[in-house]
Amino acid sequence: MKRKAFTLIELSIVLIIIGLIIGGSLKALKSMRESAKVTEAKEQIKTAKDSVIGYAMEWIDLPTIAEFDVDLSPNTGTLKPIAYFTDSNLANNFDICAFNTTNLTVIDNRISPARTINNVAFIVAAAGANYNMQTAQDISVTPNLVTIHGPTEKGDDEPNPVNIVDFYDDIVEWIGLDELKRNVNCNDKPFEFITYRLPLGTVGVNYNATLYVENNISSVNINCTPALNHNISFSDPDFSGIPDAPGTVLFTCVATENPPATRTRTKQYIITIDSD
C-alpha cells in the first residue's frame, strides 16, 4: 500500500500552527522578561532609597552624586546605573535639620491633573523594561525640576547613555524634606536660643549680657528690638549700657541663620532694673 503524503495545504496549515505557537511563546517570553526587569528595578530603587536614608541618619546630611554612585548605588560599576538627584546644599556637609526648603521639585504626570511636589530632599530612578533611562534633573530652572512622565507619554529627558524617544517606564521614588528630617530625628536638635534669662540690672551700673544659640550650621545674625530702652541697647550678640531708671525692659530678639540655612527663632527677654 502506498503511503499518503502531506499536501501543500496541510503543510501550510501545520507551519501556520507552529508559527502561532512560536509567536505566542516569544510574546510570553518578552512579557516575562519585561516583568522581571520591572521587579528588579523596583527592588533596586528600594535598596537605593533605604541606603540614602541610612546615610542621612548617620551623617545628618545627604551623599553627593559621586558618593552615591561609588558607595550606595546597588548598580555600582554596571552599565545601568541608578539615577540620583538632590539639592546640592543638602549634600555639602550641611546639617539637613537646618533646612525648611529645598531647591528640588517633582512634577508627577502619572496622574491627572499633574501633581507638583515641592521641597523634595532626594530622588532615585531606574530604567524600566525598555532599559532606557528617561529621567533627568533640569537645572536650568529654579527650583530644579525632575519630571515623571505618564506611561502613554513618549520622551527621553536623559540622553545618556542612549537618546531613544520611547514610552516612559522609569521606576522613580523620592523623599520629601520633612519626611527625611523625621527619619533622622531632627526634633532632637532644634536651632534655638540657649540663653534662658538675662541678669538683673542696676541704675547707674554698667550692664552687659550676651545671647547664645545652638545647633546652627552657618553664621547667625541676631536682632533685638527696641533699639534702645532705659539706656540699654543691643549690638549682636550683646546687650550693653548704663541703665538710667528702674523698671522692666522687654526686648524681642530674632536669630536668623545665614544661607544656605533658612531657619529663624524668636524669643522675648526681660531685663529687670533695680534702683541704686
Backbone as CSV, one residue per row, in Angstrom:
resi,resn,N_x,N_y,N_z,CA_x,CA_y,CA_z,C_x,C_y,C_z
1,MET,0.848,-1.183,0.000,0.000,0.000,0.000,0.896,1.249,0.000
2,LYS,0.536,2.226,-0.801,1.306,3.462,-0.863,0.993,4.362,0.337
3,ARG,2.117,4.988,0.896,1.917,5.934,1.999,1.387,7.250,1.454
4,LYS,0.409,7.813,2.168,-0.192,9.053,1.721,0.670,10.227,2.166
5,ALA,1.085,11.090,1.284,1.932,12.249,1.590,1.069,13.447,1.984
6,PHE,1.734,14.382,2.714,1.038,15.613,3.075,0.867,16.479,1.837
7,THR,-0.273,17.088,1.767,-0.488,18.035,0.663,0.115,19.379,1.048
8,LEU,0.274,20.243,0.076,0.809,21.577,0.344,-0.089,22.353,1.300
9,ILE,-1.365,22.153,1.184,-2.301,22.850,2.069,-2.116,22.393,3.507
10,GLU,-1.966,21.076,3.672,-1.774,20.545,5.024,-0.461,21.031,5.623
11,LEU,0.597,21.052,4.818,1.881,21.565,5.305,1.781,23.037,5.691
12,SER,1.045,23.784,4.893,0.884,25.216,5.200,0.163,25.402,6.524
13,ILE,-0.865,24.586,6.736,-1.617,24.682,7.987,-0.726,24.356,9.180
14,VAL,0.088,23.313,9.032,0.998,22.915,10.106,1.997,24.032,10.403
15,LEU,2.553,24.618,9.347,3.524,25.701,9.527,2.884,26.914,10.186
16,ILE,1.642,27.199,9.807,0.945,28.323,10.430,0.743,28.069,11.911
17,ILE,0.345,26.840,12.263,0.136,26.489,13.667,1.445,26.609,14.447
18,ILE,2.531,26.089,13.866,3.844,26.180,14.521,4.242,27.644,14.711
19,GLY,3.975,28.446,13.685,4.304,29.867,13.776,3.538,30.563,14.878
20,LEU,2.244,30.223,14.977,1.436,30.823,16.039,1.946,30.422,17.414
21,ILE,2.338,29.147,17.542,2.853,28.672,18.831,4.148,29.400,19.184
22,ILE,5.050,29.481,18.199,6.339,30.151,18.442,6.117,31.625,18.743
23,GLY,5.224,32.269,17.942,4.946,33.685,18.163,4.379,33.940,19.546
24,GLY,3.428,33.085,19.971,2.852,33.245,21.301,3.882,33.021,22.390
25,SER,4.784,32.051,22.156,5.825,31.779,23.143,6.786,32.955,23.266
26,LEU,7.156,33.523,22.114,8.066,34.669,22.146,7.423,35.869,22.831
27,LYS,6.123,36.065,22.558,5.419,37.176,23.195,5.361,36.979,24.704
28,ALA,5.074,35.737,25.125,5.029,35.441,26.556,6.406,35.604,27.183
29,LEU,7.437,35.173,26.440,8.801,35.305,26.948,9.188,36.771,27.107
30,LYS,8.804,37.595,26.122,9.089,39.029,26.204,8.373,39.659,27.392
31,SER,7.110,39.271,27.597,6.343,39.808,28.717,6.972,39.409,30.046
32,MET,7.453,38.171,30.150,8.096,37.699,31.365,9.403,38.455,31.614
33,ARG,10.150,38.699,30.531,11.419,39.417,30.657,11.176,40.851,31.131
34,GLU,10.159,41.512,30.558,9.845,42.884,30.956,9.373,42.939,32.403
35,SER,8.555,41.967,32.793,8.064,41.922,34.164,9.215,41.725,35.144
36,ALA,10.156,40.858,34.777,11.317,40.620,35.634,12.164,41.880,35.759
37,LYS,12.317,42.611,34.651,13.106,43.842,34.687,12.454,44.881,35.591
38,VAL,11.143,45.028,35.518,10.435,45.991,36.362,10.580,45.604,37.838
39,THR,10.431,44.309,38.126,10.585,43.840,39.501,11.996,44.125,40.019
40,GLU,12.996,43.862,39.179,14.381,44.134,39.554,14.601,45.628,39.819
41,ALA,14.044,46.471,38.940,14.216,47.920,39.096,13.571,48.413,40.389
42,LYS,12.389,47.902,40.710,11.712,48.309,41.945,12.526,47.915,43.174
43,GLU,13.115,46.716,43.144,13.939,46.281,44.268,15.184,47.149,44.399
44,GLN,15.784,47.491,43.262,16.973,48.340,43.288,16.651,49.737,43.822
45,ILE,15.504,50.280,43.420,15.115,51.605,43.885,14.872,51.597,45.387
46,LYS,14.222,50.550,45.884,14.001,50.455,47.331,15.334,50.390,48.076
47,THR,16.266,49.592,47.548,17.579,49.484,48.175,18.303,50.820,48.157
48,ALA,18.237,51.519,47.011,18.905,52.813,46.877,18.317,53.832,47.848
49,LYS,16.994,53.889,47.934,16.331,54.853,48.819,16.685,54.571,50.275
50,ASP,16.653,53.310,50.664,16.980,52.958,52.045,18.445,53.277,52.359
51,SER,19.324,53.105,51.368,20.745,53.390,51.574,20.974,54.875,51.814
52,VAL,20.278,55.725,51.050,20.434,57.173,51.222,19.877,57.609,52.573
53,ILE,18.735,57.074,52.961,18.163,57.411,54.271,19.106,56.965,55.389
54,GLY,19.690,55.761,55.247,20.641,55.287,56.242,21.860,56.183,56.348
55,TYR,22.332,56.666,55.205,23.460,57.599,55.186,23.083,58.879,55.939
56,ALA,21.890,59.400,55.660,21.443,60.635,56.308,21.303,60.455,57.820
57,MET,20.840,59.293,58.248,20.677,59.041,59.678,22.033,59.023,60.384
58,GLU,23.072,58.591,59.682,24.394,58.528,60.301,25.126,59.867,60.249
59,TRP,25.009,60.577,59.108,25.827,61.768,58.901,25.038,63.082,58.979
60,ILE,23.717,63.019,59.033,22.841,64.197,59.101,23.026,65.107,57.885
61,ASP,23.483,64.558,56.786,23.441,65.239,55.501,23.227,64.163,54.432
62,LEU,23.194,64.552,53.174,22.962,63.598,52.103,24.252,63.341,51.332
63,PRO,24.363,62.171,50.706,25.559,61.897,49.903,25.574,62.739,48.628
64,THR,26.770,63.043,48.156,26.891,63.661,46.842,26.594,62.609,45.785
65,ILE,26.460,63.041,44.544,26.214,62.091,43.455,27.371,61.104,43.350
66,ALA,28.602,61.613,43.489,29.771,60.735,43.406,29.757,59.702,44.532
67,GLU,29.421,60.140,45.749,29.371,59.199,46.880,28.286,58.154,46.661
68,PHE,27.147,58.583,46.142,26.066,57.633,45.879,26.505,56.602,44.843
69,ASP,27.069,57.070,43.730,27.453,56.160,42.647,28.492,55.143,43.095
70,VAL,29.426,55.566,43.943,30.530,54.681,44.333,30.162,53.784,45.512
71,ASP,29.452,54.341,46.503,29.268,53.619,47.765,27.860,53.096,48.032
72,LEU,26.839,53.718,47.436,25.471,53.392,47.835,24.620,52.751,46.754
73,SER,24.909,53.033,45.506,24.054,52.523,44.425,24.133,51.002,44.341
74,PRO,22.983,50.331,44.224,23.001,48.871,44.049,23.506,48.452,42.674
75,ASN,23.670,49.404,41.772,24.155,49.099,40.429,25.565,49.621,40.194
76,THR,26.340,49.784,41.237,27.695,50.315,41.099,28.501,49.493,40.101
77,GLY,29.124,50.184,39.171,30.004,49.519,38.210,29.309,48.854,37.052
78,THR,27.999,49.046,36.889,27.279,48.446,35.769,26.966,49.509,34.731
79,LEU,26.446,49.041,33.597,26.080,49.963,32.521,24.673,50.522,32.698
80,LYS,23.976,50.114,33.764,22.613,50.575,34.003,22.541,51.204,35.393
81,PRO,23.154,52.376,35.570,23.219,52.980,36.908,21.861,53.488,37.381
82,ILE,21.744,53.632,38.700,20.590,54.270,39.306,20.832,55.775,39.290
83,ALA,19.854,56.544,38.820,19.981,58.000,38.827,19.627,58.526,40.212
84,TYR,20.412,59.505,40.672,20.228,60.082,41.999,20.269,61.596,41.865
85,PHE,19.232,62.273,42.379,19.145,63.727,42.300,18.879,64.287,43.700
86,THR,19.505,65.433,43.996,19.259,66.084,45.273,19.607,67.560,45.162
87,ASP,19.199,68.320,46.176,19.610,69.709,46.312,21.063,69.690,46.802
88,SER,21.957,70.318,46.064,23.377,70.253,46.409,23.656,70.795,47.807
89,ASN,22.830,71.728,48.306,23.042,72.257,49.652,22.928,71.159,50.711
90,LEU,22.077,70.173,50.454,21.877,69.103,51.423,23.006,68.085,51.384
91,ALA,23.847,68.150,50.373,24.908,67.152,50.187,26.289,67.778,50.295
92,ASN,26.410,68.869,51.011,27.703,69.548,51.165,28.082,69.704,52.625
93,ASN,27.887,68.610,53.375,28.245,68.594,54.794,27.474,69.616,55.610
94,PHE,26.281,69.990,55.136,25.406,70.864,55.911,24.348,70.016,56.613
95,ASP,24.027,70.389,57.817,23.037,69.677,58.615,21.662,69.841,57.970
96,ILE,21.052,68.739,57.515,19.759,68.837,56.844,18.676,69.336,57.791
97,CYS,18.907,69.216,59.101,17.912,69.695,60.062,17.787,71.213,60.029
98,ALA,18.751,71.883,59.421,18.726,73.345,59.378,17.887,73.883,58.231
99,PHE,17.391,73.017,57.365,16.688,73.484,56.172,15.183,73.279,56.305
100,ASN,14.441,74.260,55.817,12.984,74.146,55.741,12.498,74.029,54.305
101,THR,13.355,74.329,53.352,13.008,74.239,51.927,14.181,73.631,51.177
102,THR,13.905,73.172,49.945,14.973,72.660,49.084,14.822,73.247,47.685
103,ASN,15.854,73.064,46.897,15.852,73.532,45.514,15.545,72.379,44.562
104,LEU,14.557,71.565,44.915,14.231,70.402,44.093,12.726,70.147,44.128
105,THR,12.122,70.032,42.947,10.678,69.816,42.802,10.421,68.663,41.854
106,VAL,9.417,67.865,42.165,8.986,66.764,41.297,7.666,67.133,40.642
107,ILE,7.578,66.933,39.325,6.313,67.051,38.594,5.887,65.633,38.211
108,ASP,4.789,65.159,38.775,4.327,63.789,38.542,3.156,63.809,37.567
109,ASN,3.427,63.405,36.321,2.404,63.385,35.279,1.698,62.040,35.163
110,ARG,1.948,61.148,36.105,1.291,59.842,36.039,-0.167,59.913,36.449
111,ILE,-0.553,61.026,37.096,-1.939,61.230,37.470,-2.441,62.509,36.818
112,SER,-3.750,62.644,36.720,-4.338,63.829,36.099,-5.319,64.477,37.082
113,PRO,-5.171,65.788,37.351,-4.111,66.665,36.833,-2.766,66.342,37.460
114,ALA,-1.708,66.796,36.796,-0.367,66.513,37.269,-0.171,67.051,38.687
115,ARG,0.643,66.355,39.470,0.901,66.743,40.855,2.285,67.372,40.957
116,THR,2.387,68.472,41.701,3.668,69.132,41.942,4.059,68.913,43.392
117,ILE,5.260,68.361,43.615,5.753,68.104,44.962,6.974,68.986,45.185
118,ASN,6.843,69.960,46.071,7.939,70.871,46.371,8.765,70.379,47.555
119,ASN,9.942,70.984,47.719,10.823,70.694,48.854,11.152,69.208,48.956
120,VAL,11.562,68.656,47.817,11.983,67.260,47.761,13.444,67.172,48.198
121,ALA,13.761,66.195,49.045,15.136,66.043,49.537,16.008,65.308,48.521
122,PHE,15.516,64.166,48.030,16.272,63.444,47.007,15.345,62.546,46.203
123,ILE,15.831,62.144,45.018,15.064,61.304,44.097,15.984,60.214,43.573
124,VAL,15.468,59.002,43.437,16.210,57.919,42.793,15.344,57.357,41.673
125,ALA,15.987,56.994,40.564,15.256,56.496,39.396,16.046,55.372,38.735
126,ALA,15.317,54.401,38.181,15.928,53.290,37.455,15.176,53.087,36.150
127,ALA,15.901,52.662,35.128,15.266,52.377,33.840,14.321,51.198,33.985
128,GLY,13.172,51.267,33.311,12.193,50.196,33.360,12.485,49.104,32.343
129,ALA,11.426,48.503,31.805,11.572,47.360,30.914,12.293,47.692,29.617
130,ASN,12.269,48.977,29.204,12.935,49.330,27.947,14.436,49.581,28.116
131,TYR,14.951,49.428,29.339,16.385,49.593,29.619,16.901,50.963,29.204
132,ASN,16.039,51.959,29.163,16.425,53.296,28.715,16.119,54.298,29.820
133,MET,17.166,54.848,30.441,16.954,55.858,31.472,16.386,57.121,30.826
134,GLN,15.184,57.508,31.243,14.483,58.636,30.625,14.258,59.804,31.597
135,THR,14.775,59.703,32.814,14.545,60.710,33.848,15.812,61.523,34.071
136,ALA,15.660,62.840,34.158,16.808,63.723,34.366,16.409,64.892,35.240
137,GLN,17.410,65.572,35.790,17.196,66.763,36.617,17.431,68.001,35.762
138,ASP,16.407,68.832,35.662,16.514,70.068,34.883,17.054,71.165,35.788
139,ILE,18.343,71.491,35.616,18.971,72.501,36.468,18.899,73.897,35.848
140,SER,18.202,74.024,34.721,18.092,75.334,34.069,17.032,76.208,34.720
141,VAL,16.266,75.645,35.638,15.205,76.393,36.306,15.415,76.317,37.813
142,THR,14.813,77.258,38.530,14.863,77.278,39.993,13.440,77.291,40.534
143,PRO,13.053,76.299,41.343,13.855,75.156,41.762,14.066,74.162,40.623
144,ASN,15.117,73.342,40.754,15.369,72.300,39.755,14.166,71.372,39.660
145,LEU,13.906,70.882,38.444,12.748,70.021,38.210,13.176,68.615,37.801
146,VAL,12.467,67.639,38.325,12.544,66.268,37.836,11.129,65.865,37.460
147,THR,10.927,65.529,36.184,9.586,65.225,35.680,9.406,63.723,35.531
148,ILE,8.313,63.225,36.092,7.923,61.823,35.926,6.776,61.800,34.928
149,HIS,7.004,61.226,33.768,6.001,61.226,32.716,5.029,60.058,32.879
150,GLY,3.886,60.180,32.242,2.913,59.104,32.252,3.309,57.991,31.296
151,PRO,2.769,56.772,31.483,3.157,55.630,30.653,2.740,55.761,29.193
152,THR,1.818,56.674,28.889,1.403,56.861,27.492,2.197,57.980,26.816
153,GLU,3.121,58.606,27.567,3.929,59.684,27.003,5.252,59.136,26.485
154,LYS,5.673,59.645,25.365,6.988,59.301,24.828,7.969,60.425,25.131
155,GLY,9.190,60.055,25.416,10.194,61.061,25.675,11.473,60.447,26.187
156,ASP,12.491,61.272,26.336,13.763,60.843,26.894,14.480,62.082,27.427
157,ASP,14.202,62.429,28.696,14.823,63.610,29.288,16.324,63.412,29.498
158,GLU,16.749,62.164,29.662,18.157,61.867,29.896,18.761,61.225,28.639
159,PRO,19.607,61.967,27.892,20.153,61.452,26.636,21.288,60.447,26.807
160,ASN,21.794,60.274,28.027,22.901,59.334,28.245,22.411,58.106,29.008
161,PRO,22.878,56.900,28.699,23.874,56.605,27.666,23.310,56.528,26.246
162,VAL,21.971,56.494,26.124,21.373,56.487,24.786,20.245,57.504,24.764
163,ASN,19.997,58.053,23.593,18.917,59.021,23.445,17.868,58.416,22.508
164,ILE,16.950,57.665,23.095,15.906,56.982,22.331,14.556,57.437,22.856
165,VAL,13.766,58.064,22.016,12.426,58.503,22.411,11.521,57.280,22.460
166,ASP,11.036,56.967,23.636,10.238,55.755,23.830,9.173,56.036,24.876
167,PHE,8.210,55.128,25.011,7.213,55.269,26.071,7.915,55.251,27.429
168,TYR,7.549,56.191,28.280,8.217,56.362,29.572,7.837,55.218,30.506
169,ASP,8.858,54.555,31.083,8.558,53.473,32.028,9.569,53.395,33.173
170,ASP,10.260,54.507,33.450,11.218,54.508,34.558,10.509,54.269,35.892
171,ILE,11.238,53.667,36.820,10.758,53.485,38.188,11.384,54.590,39.037
172,VAL,10.546,55.429,39.647,11.035,56.620,40.347,10.413,56.710,41.748
173,GLU,11.251,57.040,42.722,10.759,57.322,44.076,11.512,58.524,44.631
174,TRP,10.889,59.208,45.593,11.532,60.371,46.195,11.157,60.451,47.675
175,ILE,11.913,61.281,48.399,11.638,61.544,49.809,11.573,63.057,49.993
176,GLY,10.503,63.543,50.617,10.385,64.961,50.916,11.281,65.349,52.094
177,LEU,11.596,66.626,52.185,12.484,67.094,53.245,11.899,66.818,54.626
178,ASP,10.613,67.083,54.816,10.005,66.874,56.135,10.089,65.403,56.551
179,GLU,9.824,64.502,55.597,9.897,63.064,55.914,11.325,62.665,56.263
180,LEU,12.294,63.180,55.522,13.692,62.853,55.798,14.094,63.364,57.176
181,LYS,13.659,64.571,57.523,14.002,65.129,58.833,13.396,64.295,59.963
182,ARG,12.211,63.738,59.726,11.642,62.849,60.747,12.481,61.581,60.892
183,ASN,13.002,61.084,59.778,13.814,59.871,59.818,15.106,60.070,60.597
184,VAL,15.670,61.258,60.541,16.947,61.497,61.222,16.754,62.177,62.579
185,ASN,15.508,62.239,63.040,15.189,62.779,64.367,15.688,64.207,64.554
186,CYS,15.350,65.050,63.598,15.778,66.449,63.702,15.174,67.158,64.907
187,ASN,14.030,66.686,65.382,13.401,67.336,66.538,14.249,67.222,67.791
188,ASP,15.244,66.314,67.775,16.098,66.147,68.937,17.148,67.246,69.050
189,LYS,17.346,68.028,67.979,18.406,69.036,67.996,17.958,70.296,67.274
190,PRO,16.990,71.020,67.830,16.483,72.220,67.169,17.463,73.385,67.265
191,PHE,17.412,74.246,66.277,18.128,75.514,66.317,17.361,76.445,67.251
192,GLU,18.011,76.970,68.287,17.281,77.752,69.270,18.234,78.607,70.110
193,PHE,17.641,79.591,70.808,18.376,80.355,71.797,18.644,79.452,73.010
194,ILE,19.861,79.523,73.539,20.146,78.762,74.759,20.366,79.686,75.950
195,THR,20.335,81.005,75.723,20.331,81.950,76.836,18.920,81.945,77.415
196,TYR,18.788,81.411,78.633,17.462,81.214,79.191,16.870,82.531,79.697
197,ARG,17.643,83.298,80.505,17.184,84.596,81.006,18.365,85.541,81.103
198,LEU,18.062,86.832,81.187,19.101,87.846,81.285,19.265,88.297,82.734
199,PRO,20.476,88.674,83.124,20.718,89.072,84.520,20.029,90.395,84.872
200,LEU,19.868,90.622,86.145,19.299,91.888,86.635,20.252,93.041,86.333
201,GLY,19.680,94.250,86.211,20.475,95.445,86.030,20.275,96.409,87.187
202,THR,21.185,97.353,87.331,21.096,98.346,88.400,21.309,99.727,87.810
203,VAL,20.488,100.661,88.230,20.614,102.036,87.734,22.021,102.560,88.012
204,GLY,22.652,103.128,86.989,23.965,103.728,87.132,25.117,102.757,87.080
205,VAL,24.823,101.470,86.930,25.887,100.450,86.886,25.948,99.858,85.480
206,ASN,27.160,99.735,84.945,27.344,99.207,83.598,26.702,97.817,83.454
207,TYR,25.915,97.643,82.390,25.197,96.378,82.175,25.738,95.675,80.932
208,ASN,25.991,94.357,81.048,26.439,93.557,79.899,25.825,92.168,79.968
209,ALA,25.355,91.677,78.840,24.822,90.319,78.745,24.938,89.873,77.277
210,THR,25.124,88.580,77.082,25.328,88.036,75.732,24.284,86.973,75.431
211,LEU,23.776,86.968,74.184,22.845,85.939,73.723,23.606,84.850,72.972
212,TYR,23.193,83.607,73.209,23.814,82.460,72.546,22.737,81.590,71.902
213,VAL,23.103,80.956,70.770,22.225,79.990,70.108,22.994,78.680,69.964
214,GLU,22.262,77.603,69.618,22.919,76.321,69.382,22.288,75.605,68.186
215,ASN,23.031,74.633,67.694,22.615,73.785,66.568,22.454,74.557,65.271
216,ASN,23.163,75.669,65.123,23.183,76.364,63.837,24.276,75.760,62.968
217,ILE,24.041,75.757,61.641,25.040,75.198,60.733,25.798,76.287,59.997
218,SER,25.342,77.510,60.088,26.033,78.629,59.460,26.000,79.799,60.439
219,SER,26.666,80.887,60.086,26.694,82.034,60.985,25.285,82.570,61.209
220,VAL,25.097,83.247,62.348,23.765,83.692,62.760,23.783,85.196,63.012
221,ASN,22.762,85.867,62.552,22.537,87.273,62.867,21.409,87.377,63.883
222,ILE,21.629,88.156,64.937,20.602,88.350,65.955,20.232,89.826,65.993
223,ASN,18.940,90.082,65.946,18.440,91.450,66.011,17.403,91.546,67.128
224,CYS,17.566,92.563,67.990,16.621,92.756,69.095,16.004,94.148,69.021
225,THR,14.721,94.207,69.290,14.004,95.486,69.306,13.296,95.645,70.649
226,PRO,13.139,96.898,71.151,13.506,98.170,70.511,15.022,98.382,70.506
227,ALA,15.483,99.374,69.750,16.916,99.632,69.633,17.514,100.111,70.945
228,LEU,16.730,100.863,71.732,17.234,101.410,72.990,16.094,101.484,73.984
229,ASN,16.350,101.027,75.188,15.319,101.067,76.220,16.009,101.196,77.577
230,HIS,15.623,102.254,78.349,16.254,102.509,79.648,17.766,102.602,79.508
231,ASN,18.198,103.123,78.368,19.622,103.316,78.065,20.386,102.002,77.885
232,ILE,19.649,100.918,77.649,20.269,99.635,77.300,20.009,99.376,75.809
233,SER,21.063,99.062,75.091,20.933,98.796,73.654,21.497,97.410,73.344
234,PHE,21.189,96.950,72.129,21.676,95.629,71.720,22.510,95.766,70.456
235,SER,23.694,95.173,70.481,24.552,95.063,69.299,25.016,93.611,69.223
236,ASP,24.550,92.914,68.223,24.744,91.467,68.067,26.145,91.011,68.494
237,PRO,26.261,90.125,69.496,25.188,89.438,70.242,25.023,89.971,71.663
238,ASP,25.413,91.226,71.931,25.498,91.706,73.310,24.505,92.834,73.629
239,PHE,23.988,92.788,74.866,23.293,93.929,75.471,24.327,94.721,76.264
240,SER,24.212,96.054,76.215,25.141,96.869,76.990,24.524,98.239,77.261
241,GLY,25.098,98.942,78.222,24.640,100.284,78.552,24.657,100.502,80.056
242,ILE,24.322,101.705,80.443,24.206,102.038,81.860,22.757,102.427,82.117
243,PRO,21.989,101.565,82.741,20.555,101.846,82.966,20.355,103.179,83.658
244,ASP,19.345,103.935,83.174,19.121,105.276,83.702,17.873,105.393,84.559
245,ALA,17.113,104.319,84.689,15.899,104.372,85.515,15.480,102.947,85.865
246,PRO,14.872,102.761,87.045,14.398,101.418,87.399,13.171,101.049,86.569
247,GLY,12.915,99.736,86.497,11.755,99.278,85.752,12.031,97.946,85.056
248,THR,11.122,97.619,84.158,11.237,96.365,83.403,11.409,96.674,81.929
249,VAL,12.404,96.058,81.310,12.705,96.282,79.897,12.401,95.003,79.123
250,LEU,11.608,95.110,78.056,11.265,93.946,77.226,11.910,94.088,75.858
251,PHE,12.685,93.079,75.464,13.280,93.028,74.133,12.765,91.788,73.398
252,THR,12.421,91.956,72.111,12.061,90.828,71.247,13.241,90.567,70.310
253,CYS,13.804,89.367,70.396,15.033,89.046,69.664,14.775,87.947,68.635
254,VAL,15.332,88.140,67.452,15.181,87.184,66.348,16.563,86.747,65.884
255,ALA,16.807,85.442,65.902,18.063,84.870,65.395,17.798,84.270,64.019
256,THR,18.627,84.633,63.043,18.444,84.172,61.667,19.742,83.578,61.153
257,GLU,19.667,82.331,60.685,20.841,81.704,60.073,21.082,82.301,58.686
258,ASN,22.333,82.475,58.352,22.689,82.929,57.009,22.628,81.759,56.032
259,PRO,22.462,82.046,54.715,22.402,80.972,53.719,23.640,80.072,53.824
260,PRO,23.473,78.741,53.524,22.294,78.158,52.870,21.155,77.781,53.806
261,ALA,21.332,77.938,55.120,20.249,77.607,56.035,19.152,78.665,55.951
262,THR,17.967,78.310,56.458,16.824,79.218,56.309,16.041,79.410,57.601
263,ARG,16.566,78.908,58.727,15.757,78.920,59.948,15.866,80.246,60.702
264,THR,14.796,80.582,61.395,14.791,81.733,62.309,14.151,81.297,63.623
265,ARG,14.561,81.948,64.693,13.971,81.698,66.003,13.732,83.029,66.697
266,THR,12.609,83.162,67.395,12.243,84.393,68.097,12.071,84.100,69.583
267,LYS,12.604,84.970,70.396,12.463,84.814,71.842,12.405,86.201,72.476
268,GLN,11.592,86.340,73.505,11.495,87.608,74.235,12.303,87.531,75.528
269,TYR,13.011,88.616,75.799,13.834,88.689,77.003,13.406,89.894,77.841
270,ILE,13.382,89.706,79.153,13.036,90.776,80.087,14.263,91.098,80.945
271,ILE,14.568,92.376,81.035,15.632,92.832,81.927,14.969,93.673,83.022
272,THR,15.156,93.237,84.236,14.628,93.984,85.387,15.744,94.868,85.958
273,ILE,15.444,96.174,86.051,16.445,97.133,86.521,16.038,97.646,87.908
274,ASP,16.940,97.441,88.845,16.698,97.922,90.212,17.270,99.310,90.390
275,SER,16.762,100.019,91.407,17.305,101.332,91.746,18.644,101.159,92.442
276,ASP,19.327,102.258,92.702,20.623,102.193,93.392,20.504,101.463,94.712
